[in-house]
Amino acid sequence: MPDSTGAGIASADPMPREAYLRDWLARGYAGTMGYLHRHTASRVDVRAWLPWAKSVIVVALNYRQPAPAKPDDMPRGRVAMYAWGEDYHVVLRERLEALAAALQNDVGGQFQVCVDTSAILERELAMAAGVGWIGKNTMVMHEELGSYFFLGEIITDLELAPDAPSLDHCGTCTRCLDACPTQAFIAPYQMDASRCIFYLTIEHRSAINPALSAKMDDWVFGCDVCQDVCPQTDMRDTSEPRFRLPVLQEAAPDAAYPLLEDVTGWNEADYVAAVSGKATDRARLDMWRRNAEIARTHSNLGPQKS
């Protein structure tokens, strides 16, 4: 396999953490992400969605890359690394569909490709497939890829030999828990997503609690803090060119560090041009403006000149 890819196989048996999932939802830790309350049955057991499912092929595709230098001293926000390049939904789905087609041609069978948007528990499946363990920051950790990777799945009716589940290697380390700016971790391996900067900037549609916005610094789309401090993520860079900033050419610095003045002044056409073909279209125009205003107010960038 390419050196920026990991893969494993899990049985399509029910996941063992149904009680945890239901309790997590009941406590309100999903915030305003109402969609997580739907299709709970398939999240626990993929066969509630696809009765013919017998095995799940789980793939991890690395997106890690060196951070570019900021191009100037202008007030700029920060975008999480996963959204610097092309939309991972498209890139990973294309690769998985090609793999599924090759498998069907060779051995037959039925296949369903999933990339982030299906009502399944991707992290639990990844752990069951031996791709990685769920770390204290609730992200899947891989011994060679760290945590900077996307997950995708191919659900199939083929009975494939499952891999051994991953073992936890977090040990006594608490760097991710200690570094979270908004104290989103209730305890090791437990997150209150409604406090996470990633959730606040991308999923939360309305005004942000001032007590939390004051801690968001210059993040305008997502957050990488708990990954940046993790010793497990100082790993190899992606070999997928569509995830790398150079593919964006002259727009590369703005993809990682957008000018706050530009974002607050975006009209609909500006917004579409900025997010087209990227995962950053998950946040609406009004959310981008909101996030940029928060960055101007609460980051260490200081007030922006008019």
ChimeraX attribute file (.defattr): number of C-alpha atoms within 10 A of each C-alpha:
attribute: neighborCount
match mode: 1-to-1
recipient: residues
	/A:1	6
	/A:2	9
	/A:3	13
	/A:4	19
	/A:5	19
	/A:6	20
	/A:7	19
	/A:8	23
	/A:9	26
	/A:10	25
	/A:11	21
	/A:12	24
	/A:13	15
	/A:14	16
	/A:15	17
	/A:16	11
	/A:17	11
	/A:18	15
	/A:19	9
	/A:20	11
	/A:21	16
	/A:22	13
	/A:23	11
	/A:24	16
	/A:25	16
	/A:26	11
	/A:27	10
	/A:28	13
	/A:29	18
	/A:30	19
	/A:31	18
	/A:32	16
	/A:33	17
	/A:34	9
	/A:35	10
	/A:36	14
	/A:37	14
	/A:38	11
	/A:39	14
	/A:40	18
	/A:41	15
	/A:42	18
	/A:43	23
	/A:44	22
	/A:45	21
	/A:46	25
	/A:47	17
	/A:48	15
	/A:49	15
	/A:50	16
	/A:51	11
	/A:52	16
	/A:53	22
	/A:54	18
	/A:55	23
	/A:56	30
	/A:57	24
	/A:58	26
	/A:59	23
	/A:60	24
	/A:61	24
	/A:62	25
	/A:63	27
	/A:64	24
	/A:65	18
	/A:66	11
	/A:67	11
	/A:68	11
	/A:69	9
	/A:70	13
	/A:71	11
	/A:72	9
	/A:73	7
	/A:74	14
	/A:75	20
	/A:76	28
	/A:77	27
	/A:78	22
	/A:79	23
	/A:80	18
	/A:81	22
	/A:82	25
	/A:83	22
	/A:84	28
	/A:85	24
	/A:86	22
	/A:87	19
	/A:88	25
	/A:89	18
	/A:90	14
	/A:91	15
	/A:92	22
	/A:93	18
	/A:94	13
	/A:95	14
	/A:96	22
	/A:97	16
	/A:98	12
	/A:99	14
	/A:100	22
	/A:101	15
	/A:102	12
	/A:103	14
	/A:104	14
	/A:105	10
	/A:106	9
	/A:107	8
	/A:108	13
	/A:109	14
	/A:110	15
	/A:111	22
	/A:112	15
	/A:113	20
	/A:114	21
	/A:115	20
	/A:116	15
	/A:117	9
	/A:118	15
	/A:119	20
	/A:120	22
	/A:121	18
	/A:122	20
	/A:123	19
	/A:124	21
	/A:125	26
	/A:126	30
	/A:127	25
	/A:128	25
	/A:129	25
	/A:130	22
	/A:131	30
	/A:132	30
	/A:133	25
	/A:134	22
	/A:135	21
	/A:136	25
	/A:137	23
	/A:138	16
	/A:139	18
	/A:140	23
	/A:141	29
	/A:142	26
	/A:143	14
	/A:144	16
	/A:145	26
	/A:146	21
	/A:147	27
	/A:148	27
	/A:149	23
	/A:150	18
	/A:151	23
	/A:152	26
	/A:153	27
	/A:154	21
	/A:155	26
	/A:156	23
	/A:157	18
	/A:158	16
	/A:159	13
	/A:160	14
	/A:161	11
	/A:162	17
	/A:163	17
	/A:164	14
	/A:165	19
	/A:166	18
	/A:167	13
	/A:168	14
	/A:169	16
	/A:170	16
	/A:171	8
	/A:172	7
	/A:173	13
	/A:174	15
	/A:175	17
	/A:176	20
	/A:177	22
	/A:178	12
	/A:179	15
	/A:180	21
	/A:181	18
	/A:182	16
	/A:183	17
	/A:184	18
	/A:185	20
	/A:186	12
	/A:187	12
	/A:188	14
	/A:189	13
	/A:190	17
	/A:191	20
	/A:192	19
	/A:193	21
	/A:194	20
	/A:195	22
	/A:196	21
	/A:197	28
	/A:198	20
	/A:199	20
	/A:200	27
	/A:201	26
	/A:202	20
	/A:203	20
	/A:204	17
	/A:205	16
	/A:206	12
	/A:207	11
	/A:208	16
	/A:209	10
	/A:210	10
	/A:211	9
	/A:212	16
	/A:213	21
	/A:214	16
	/A:215	18
	/A:216	24
	/A:217	19
	/A:218	25
	/A:219	23
	/A:220	31
	/A:221	28
	/A:222	23
	/A:223	25
	/A:224	18
	/A:225	15
	/A:226	21
	/A:227	21
	/A:228	16
	/A:229	17
	/A:230	21
	/A:231	13
	/A:232	19
	/A:233	19
	/A:234	16
	/A:235	18
	/A:236	17
	/A:237	16
	/A:238	22
	/A:239	17
	/A:240	17
	/A:241	12
	/A:242	17
	/A:243	24
	/A:244	22
	/A:245	24
	/A:246	14
	/A:247	14
	/A:248	16
	/A:249	8
	/A:250	10
	/A:251	13
	/A:252	18
	/A:253	21
	/A:254	21
	/A:255	23
	/A:256	24
	/A:257	23
	/A:258	23
	/A:259	18
	/A:260	26
	/A:261	19
	/A:262	15
	/A:263	23
	/A:264	17
	/A:265	12
	/A:266	18
	/A:267	13
	/A:268	12
	/A:269	8
	/A:270	13
	/A:271	20
	/A:272	14
	/A:273	10
	/A:274	18
	/A:275	19
	/A:276	12
	/A:277	15
	/A:278	19
	/A:279	17
	/A:280	24
	/A:281	17
	/A:282	13
	/A:283	20
	/A:284	17
	/A:285	19
	/A:286	17
	/A:287	21
	/A:288	22
	/A:289	22
	/A:290	20
	/A:291	28
	/A:292	27
	/A:293	20
	/A:294	23
	/A:295	27
	/A:296	22
	/A:297	17
	/A:298	16
	/A:299	20
	/A:300	11
	/A:301	16
	/A:302	11
	/A:303	12
	/A:304	13
	/A:305	6
	/A:306	4
